[in-house]
Amino acid sequence: MAAAAAMAATISAQVTEDFKSLSSNQFGHEYPMANSQGYVRNKVYAPNAQKVEFGINGINFAMTKDAEGYWFGQSTQPFDEGNHYYGILIDGVEVPDPNSTFIFGSGAERTQVELPAHDEYKYALRDVEHGQIREIYYQSSVTGKQRRMFVYTPPQYEAQPKKKFPVLYLQHGYTENETGWSRQGRCGLIMDNLLSEGKALPFIIVMDNGEISYNSQQGGPQNVFGVAFTTFPKILMEDIIPYVESHFRVLADSKHRALAGLSMGGMQTRNIALANPEKFSQIGIFSGGVISENDLKENPDFKKYNKLTFVTSGSRESSYAESVENLKKEGLNAYYYESPNTAHEWQTWRRSLWEFAQLLFK
């Protein structure tokens, strides 16, 4: 106990007292809070609980109870800037924090903390023209069930009603779903901000569920990779692309069709692009591996059709810099981006999309 007290005193002495409420909090709620170093504080009302903790990215922190029934706690380590999944553990049961906004991530509806970032202007809500994110249900010919996609249309889509646009098919990661890129990924705001600065061309983004064969609201997720790497490619080619090209004003050729994804979605991008090189001229693999030299030998048409291969990772992940240099030597228009001071997390992928979008369809 003495050692624990000494450690707590040391941590407290190192913490800067500039804590502020987070943008991810429910309206009007003071907690959770974070300081400029990335430490997080939380306060929860649970008068009948025997033990309460709060957890960020799977790391749990103790909380202490006051006389009024409020539990207070502070992380013993700082966290990187950006979005992190978190929850409350009440007597050993993990529950979402009613003080924070909800998202779907890591296989469940949960809450989030959004730590301030030096480059949050990229995905912040700014006074610019905004596009739309549409929620669409459709019948799958592959599964025979209803599915859901989200489609971002840039502001130019409404302003120029006769114009046709390129399309990026953008996939989430393992145990995520079709809401990830628009909610915690902030893809719509990223595109709005890029377009307002003239840094990207306007294009449509399509986000579907790459892990399950039916809508997550109708039965829950199937935690199997088989669906992700066997059924989903068929859904993409036979359902999603035909639906988009028949319901939206898009340029329906490979020159104006791109595919990208994060983590598992990056692996799907690699496999689908290699198997269908004539369908996608530009691909992005975010924290999901890389196209290898052996892939090029076994799939010679990929090099023929590909106009852009964009590979990324966080600086706290494995680097693909050398592999991308080898792709350049093979004649590919290949780029590598490494997100500074981030790991396998949304801040890496937000930055990846910001960089990738500036290269697309040019």
C-alpha positions as CSV (number, residue, x, y, z in Angstrom):
1,M,0.0,0.0,0.0
2,A,2.9,2.4,0.8
3,A,4.4,1.6,-2.6
4,A,1.1,2.3,-4.4
5,A,0.7,5.6,-2.5
6,A,4.2,6.7,-3.5
7,M,3.6,5.8,-7.1
8,A,0.3,7.8,-7.1
9,A,2.1,10.8,-5.6
10,T,4.8,10.6,-8.3
11,I,2.2,10.4,-11.1
12,S,0.3,13.3,-9.6
13,A,3.4,15.4,-9.4
14,Q,4.0,14.9,-13.1
15,V,0.5,15.7,-14.3
16,T,-0.2,19.2,-15.6
17,E,-3.4,20.7,-14.2
18,D,-4.9,21.9,-17.5
19,F,-7.7,19.4,-17.8
20,K,-10.6,20.2,-20.1
21,S,-13.9,18.5,-21.0
22,L,-13.8,16.5,-24.2
23,S,-15.6,17.1,-27.5
24,S,-16.8,13.5,-27.4
25,N,-18.8,14.1,-24.2
26,Q,-22.6,14.1,-24.2
27,F,-23.9,17.7,-24.4
28,G,-23.4,19.5,-21.1
29,H,-21.3,16.8,-19.4
30,E,-18.0,17.9,-17.7
31,Y,-16.4,14.4,-17.6
32,P,-14.4,12.7,-19.0
33,M,-11.6,15.2,-19.2
34,A,-8.1,15.2,-20.5
35,N,-5.0,17.4,-20.1
36,S,-2.4,18.5,-22.6
37,Q,-0.2,15.5,-21.7
38,G,-2.9,13.0,-22.6
39,Y,-3.9,12.0,-19.0
40,V,-7.7,11.3,-18.7
41,R,-9.9,11.9,-15.6
42,N,-13.3,10.5,-15.1
43,K,-16.3,10.9,-12.7
44,V,-19.2,8.5,-12.5
45,Y,-22.3,8.3,-10.3
46,A,-22.8,4.7,-9.0
47,P,-23.8,4.9,-5.3
48,N,-24.5,1.2,-4.9
49,A,-21.4,-0.1,-6.6
50,Q,-18.7,-1.9,-4.7
51,K,-15.9,-1.4,-7.3
52,V,-15.7,1.0,-10.3
53,E,-13.0,1.3,-12.9
54,F,-12.7,3.0,-16.3
55,G,-10.9,1.5,-19.2
56,I,-9.2,3.0,-22.3
57,N,-8.0,0.7,-25.1
58,G,-8.3,-2.3,-22.7
59,I,-6.3,-0.7,-19.9
60,N,-8.3,-0.3,-16.7
61,F,-7.8,2.4,-14.0
62,A,-9.0,2.5,-10.5
63,M,-11.7,4.9,-9.2
64,T,-12.5,5.9,-5.6
65,K,-15.9,6.7,-4.2
66,D,-16.9,9.9,-2.3
67,A,-19.6,10.4,0.3
68,E,-22.2,11.3,-2.3
69,G,-21.8,8.2,-4.4
70,Y,-19.5,9.6,-7.1
71,W,-16.5,7.7,-8.3
72,F,-13.4,9.6,-9.4
73,G,-10.3,8.3,-11.2
74,Q,-7.4,9.3,-13.3
75,S,-5.3,7.3,-15.8
76,T,-1.8,6.5,-14.6
77,Q,-0.5,6.9,-18.1
78,P,-1.0,9.4,-20.9
79,F,-2.7,8.5,-24.2
80,D,-1.9,9.5,-27.8
81,E,-4.0,12.3,-29.2
82,G,-7.2,11.3,-31.1
83,N,-9.9,8.8,-30.7
84,H,-9.9,5.9,-28.2
85,Y,-12.5,3.4,-27.2
86,Y,-13.4,3.3,-23.5
87,G,-16.0,2.2,-21.0
88,I,-16.8,1.8,-17.3
89,L,-16.5,-1.4,-15.2
90,I,-19.0,-1.5,-12.4
91,D,-18.5,-4.5,-10.2
92,G,-16.7,-6.3,-13.0
93,V,-19.3,-5.6,-15.7
94,E,-18.2,-3.3,-18.6
95,V,-20.9,-0.8,-19.5
96,P,-20.8,2.4,-21.7
97,D,-20.3,5.7,-20.0
98,P,-23.6,7.7,-20.2
99,N,-21.4,10.9,-20.0
100,S,-19.9,10.2,-23.4
101,T,-21.1,9.7,-27.0
102,F,-21.7,6.2,-28.4
103,I,-20.0,4.4,-31.4
104,F,-19.8,0.9,-32.7
105,G,-16.2,-0.5,-32.3
106,S,-14.4,-3.7,-31.3
107,G,-17.6,-5.7,-31.7
108,A,-19.9,-3.7,-29.5
109,E,-21.7,-0.4,-29.0
110,R,-19.4,1.5,-26.7
111,T,-18.3,5.0,-25.7
112,Q,-15.3,7.0,-26.8
113,V,-12.9,9.7,-25.6
114,E,-11.6,12.2,-28.2
115,L,-8.3,13.6,-27.0
116,P,-7.3,17.0,-28.5
117,A,-4.9,16.7,-31.4
118,H,-2.5,19.2,-33.0
119,D,-4.0,18.4,-36.4
120,E,-7.6,18.0,-35.5
121,Y,-8.4,20.8,-38.0
122,K,-8.3,18.0,-40.6
123,Y,-11.5,16.4,-39.2
124,A,-13.0,19.2,-37.2
125,L,-16.5,20.6,-37.9
126,R,-15.6,23.9,-39.6
127,D,-17.5,26.7,-41.3
128,V,-17.2,25.2,-44.8
129,E,-19.6,23.7,-47.4
130,H,-20.6,20.3,-46.3
131,G,-21.5,17.2,-48.2
132,Q,-24.1,14.5,-47.2
133,I,-23.7,11.1,-45.6
134,R,-26.7,8.9,-46.7
135,E,-27.8,5.8,-45.0
136,I,-29.0,3.3,-47.6
137,Y,-30.6,-0.2,-47.2
138,Y,-30.6,-2.6,-50.2
139,Q,-31.3,-6.2,-51.0
140,S,-28.2,-8.4,-51.5
141,S,-28.4,-10.8,-54.4
142,V,-25.5,-12.7,-52.8
143,T,-26.9,-13.3,-49.3
144,G,-30.6,-12.8,-50.0
145,K,-30.8,-10.4,-47.1
146,Q,-31.1,-6.7,-46.5
147,R,-27.8,-4.8,-46.1
148,R,-26.8,-1.3,-45.2
149,M,-24.3,1.1,-46.7
150,F,-23.3,4.7,-46.0
151,V,-22.6,7.0,-49.0
152,Y,-20.8,10.4,-48.7
153,T,-21.6,12.8,-51.5
154,P,-19.5,16.0,-51.7
155,P,-21.2,19.4,-51.7
156,Q,-20.6,19.6,-55.5
157,Y,-23.0,16.6,-56.0
158,E,-26.0,18.8,-55.2
159,A,-24.5,22.0,-56.6
160,Q,-23.7,20.4,-60.0
161,P,-26.7,18.1,-60.8
162,K,-25.5,17.0,-64.2
163,K,-21.9,16.2,-63.2
164,K,-20.7,12.6,-62.7
165,F,-18.1,11.8,-59.9
166,P,-15.4,9.3,-59.2
167,V,-16.0,6.8,-56.4
168,L,-13.9,5.5,-53.5
169,Y,-15.1,2.3,-51.8
170,L,-13.8,2.6,-48.3
171,Q,-13.7,-0.3,-45.8
172,H,-13.5,-0.6,-42.0
173,G,-11.4,-3.0,-39.9
174,Y,-12.0,-6.2,-38.0
175,T,-15.0,-6.2,-35.5
176,E,-16.0,-2.8,-36.8
177,N,-18.9,-2.0,-39.2
178,E,-20.1,0.4,-41.9
179,T,-20.5,3.2,-39.4
180,G,-16.9,3.4,-38.4
181,W,-15.5,5.7,-41.1
182,S,-18.3,8.3,-40.9
183,R,-18.4,8.4,-37.1
184,Q,-15.0,7.8,-35.4
185,G,-13.2,8.1,-38.8
186,R,-14.8,11.5,-39.6
187,C,-14.4,10.9,-43.3
188,G,-17.2,13.3,-44.3
189,L,-15.6,16.2,-42.4
190,I,-12.2,15.3,-43.7
191,M,-13.4,15.5,-47.3
192,D,-15.4,18.7,-46.6
193,N,-12.2,20.3,-45.2
194,L,-10.0,19.1,-48.0
195,L,-12.4,20.3,-50.7
196,S,-12.7,23.7,-49.0
197,E,-9.0,24.1,-49.2
198,G,-8.8,23.0,-52.8
199,K,-6.6,20.0,-51.8
200,A,-8.7,17.2,-53.3
201,L,-11.0,16.6,-56.2
202,P,-14.7,15.9,-55.3
203,F,-15.6,12.2,-55.2
204,I,-18.2,9.9,-53.7
205,I,-17.3,7.6,-50.8
206,V,-19.1,4.3,-50.3
207,M,-18.9,2.5,-46.9
208,D,-20.3,-1.0,-46.4
209,N,-20.0,-3.8,-43.9
210,G,-17.0,-5.9,-44.9
211,E,-17.3,-8.5,-42.1
212,I,-20.8,-9.8,-42.0
213,S,-23.2,-11.1,-44.7
214,Y,-26.3,-9.3,-43.3
215,N,-27.0,-6.0,-41.6
216,S,-25.6,-5.8,-38.0
217,Q,-29.0,-4.7,-36.7
218,Q,-30.6,-8.0,-37.9
219,G,-28.9,-10.8,-36.0
220,G,-25.5,-9.4,-34.9
221,P,-22.0,-9.9,-36.2
222,Q,-20.6,-13.2,-37.4
223,N,-17.1,-13.2,-36.0
224,V,-15.6,-15.1,-38.9
225,F,-12.9,-14.1,-41.4
226,G,-14.4,-16.4,-44.0
227,V,-17.2,-13.9,-44.7
228,A,-14.7,-11.1,-44.9
229,F,-12.5,-12.7,-47.5
230,T,-15.0,-14.9,-49.4
231,T,-18.5,-13.6,-49.3
232,F,-17.8,-9.8,-49.1
233,P,-15.7,-9.6,-52.3
234,K,-18.8,-11.1,-54.1
235,I,-21.1,-8.6,-52.4
236,L,-18.8,-5.8,-53.4
237,M,-18.6,-6.8,-57.1
238,E,-22.2,-8.1,-57.6
239,D,-24.2,-5.9,-55.2
240,I,-22.5,-2.8,-54.0
241,I,-20.8,-1.5,-57.1
242,P,-23.9,-2.2,-59.4
243,Y,-26.2,-0.5,-56.9
244,V,-24.0,2.6,-56.6
245,E,-23.5,2.9,-60.4
246,S,-27.3,2.7,-61.0
247,H,-28.4,5.0,-58.2
248,F,-25.7,7.7,-58.1
249,R,-24.1,9.9,-60.8
250,V,-20.8,8.2,-61.0
251,L,-18.1,7.7,-63.6
252,A,-18.4,3.9,-64.0
253,D,-14.9,2.9,-65.2
254,S,-11.7,1.8,-63.5
255,K,-10.0,5.1,-64.0
256,H,-12.5,6.7,-61.7
257,R,-13.0,3.8,-59.2
258,A,-10.8,3.4,-56.1
259,L,-10.7,0.9,-53.2
260,A,-9.2,1.4,-49.8
261,G,-9.5,0.1,-46.2
262,L,-7.9,0.0,-42.8
263,S,-6.5,-3.1,-41.1
264,M,-8.7,-6.0,-42.2
265,G,-10.2,-3.7,-44.8
266,G,-6.7,-3.0,-46.1
267,M,-6.2,-6.8,-46.4
268,Q,-9.5,-7.0,-48.3
269,T,-8.4,-4.2,-50.6
270,R,-5.2,-6.0,-51.4
271,N,-6.9,-9.3,-52.2
272,I,-9.8,-7.8,-54.2
273,A,-7.6,-5.5,-56.2
274,L,-5.2,-8.4,-57.1
275,A,-8.1,-10.6,-58.1
276,N,-9.9,-7.8,-60.1
277,P,-7.1,-5.6,-61.4
278,E,-9.2,-4.2,-64.2
279,K,-11.9,-2.9,-61.8
280,F,-9.8,-0.5,-59.5
281,S,-7.1,1.8,-60.8
282,Q,-6.2,3.2,-57.3
283,I,-5.9,1.5,-54.0
284,G,-5.1,2.4,-50.4
285,I,-3.9,0.0,-47.7
286,F,-4.0,1.6,-44.3
287,S,-2.3,-0.5,-41.6
288,G,-3.2,-3.7,-43.5
289,G,0.0,-4.9,-45.1
290,V,1.3,-4.2,-48.6
291,I,1.4,-5.4,-52.2
292,S,4.5,-7.6,-52.5
293,E,6.9,-8.1,-55.4
294,N,5.7,-11.7,-55.5
295,D,2.1,-10.5,-55.8
296,L,3.1,-8.5,-58.9
297,K,4.8,-11.6,-60.5
298,E,1.7,-13.8,-59.8
299,N,-0.8,-11.0,-61.0
300,P,0.9,-9.2,-63.9
301,D,-2.3,-7.4,-64.8
302,F,-2.3,-5.5,-61.5
303,K,0.8,-3.5,-62.6
304,K,-0.9,-2.9,-66.0
305,Y,-4.0,-1.3,-64.6
306,N,-2.9,0.2,-61.3
307,K,-2.3,4.0,-61.3
308,L,-1.8,4.5,-57.5
309,T,-0.8,2.2,-54.6
310,F,-0.9,4.1,-51.3
311,V,0.3,2.3,-48.2
312,T,0.3,3.6,-44.6
313,S,0.9,2.7,-41.0
314,G,1.3,4.5,-37.6
315,S,4.8,5.1,-36.4
316,R,4.2,2.7,-33.5
317,E,3.3,-0.1,-36.0
318,S,5.3,-2.1,-38.4
319,S,6.8,0.1,-41.2
320,Y,6.2,-0.7,-44.9
321,A,8.6,2.0,-46.1
322,E,11.1,-0.5,-47.6
323,S,8.4,-2.6,-49.2
324,V,7.0,0.5,-50.9
325,E,10.4,1.5,-52.2
326,N,10.6,-2.0,-53.8
327,L,7.2,-1.4,-55.5
328,K,8.5,1.8,-56.9
329,K,11.5,0.0,-58.4
330,E,9.0,-2.4,-60.0
331,G,7.4,0.6,-61.8
332,L,4.4,1.2,-59.6
333,N,3.2,4.7,-58.7
334,A,3.5,3.8,-55.0
335,Y,3.4,6.1,-51.9
336,Y,4.1,5.4,-48.3
337,Y,2.8,7.6,-45.4
338,E,3.6,7.1,-41.7
339,S,1.4,8.8,-39.1
340,P,3.6,10.3,-36.4
341,N,3.2,9.0,-32.8
342,T,0.2,6.8,-33.4
343,A,-0.5,3.1,-33.4
344,H,-3.2,0.9,-34.8
345,E,-6.0,3.4,-34.2
346,W,-8.3,5.9,-35.8
347,Q,-5.9,8.9,-35.7
348,T,-3.6,6.9,-38.0
349,W,-6.4,6.2,-40.4
350,R,-7.9,9.7,-40.4
351,R,-4.5,11.1,-41.3
352,S,-4.1,8.3,-43.9
353,L,-7.4,9.3,-45.6
354,W,-6.4,13.0,-45.5
355,E,-3.2,12.2,-47.4
356,F,-4.7,9.6,-49.7
357,A,-7.6,11.7,-50.8
358,Q,-5.3,14.4,-52.1
359,L,-3.8,12.0,-54.6
360,L,-7.0,10.3,-55.9
361,F,-8.3,10.7,-59.4
362,K,-5.6,13.2,-60.5
